[in-house]
Amino acid sequence: MNTTNSSLSLWHALHALSKSMLDLAHEGKWDELIEHEIKYVQLVESIAKNPVPPEQIRLVEEARDLLREILSNEAMLKQLLQSRMGELRKLISQTGKQKSLATTYGKLSHNILIPTNFNQ
């Protein structure tokens, strides 16, 4: 495979991976998404080391079109990740409140509570 085909195949692989990552986010498969992020970074590094030759105008345009789609996928993925972060913040907050209640009521569980003005 020559350098030009190799460069463009990296762009296609990055595009496919970005779509896959977006699908995983839509499905709520967060652990799998994290595993794909490592591959994503490696592909980006490979593309940086092996660019499409600028004199290959058709290939540069194809890579540019792929980049637009990749960036669009990244923007959607970012929105989904921000939404997930919001969900996790709520869960952490609820867990903290539950722990606080459990601690408070746990301290009172061995006490008998009698009203001070019982005869009124």
LINFEN-V717317 format. One line per field, one symbol per residue. ss: DSSP state (H for helix, E for strand, L for the rest). phi: phi as a letter, one per 30 degrees, with the letter a starting at -180 (. if undefined). A space follows every 10 residues. Layout:
ss: ???
phi: ???
This chain:
ss: LLHHHHHHHH HHHHHHHHHH HHHHHHHLLH HHHHHHHHHH HHHHHHHHHL LLLLLLHHHH HHHHHHHHHH HHHHHHHHHH HHHHHHHHHH HHHHHHHHHH HHHHHHHHLL LLLLLLLLLL
phi: .ddddddddd dddddddddd dddddddicd dddddddddd dddddddddb ddeddceddd dddddddedd dddddddddd dddddddddd dddddddddd dddddddcdc cccbddcddd
